[in-house]
Amino acid sequence: MTLTLTDTAASEVKKFLEAENVGTEGGLRVRVVPGGCSGFQYAMNIEEAPQATDEVVEAGDLRVFVDMFSAQYLEAVQIDYVNSVMGSGFTFNNPNATGGCGCGSSFTA
């Protein structure tokens, strides 16, 4: 599975990992969950270790945990972190998405 984080996104994730005092087994969980106005939305959590059935993706020096359901929607996704007048946060460039909502928080595939 290919999943990438921009340098800016990786830097922000590292801040969260340090704040949570997560050890070397820890990482970022990226999930796709049903919801939002377009059908699916992204969720991210800091976790201490992967689950037994997770795919562990090495993104630079970060570990990203992806469950089997989410993996089908996250192939080739690039995660970025943006700062703008409208606010700051993580964004997802998903080539698998066939549509999305106006606010950009959910997608269809």
Buried (B, 14 or more C-beta within 10 A) or exposed (E): BEBBBBEBBBEBBBEEBEEEEBEEEBBBBBBBEEEBEBBBBBEBEBBEBBEEEBBBBEBBEBBBBBBEEBBEBBEEBBBBBEEEEEEEEBBBEBEBBEEBBEEEBBBBB
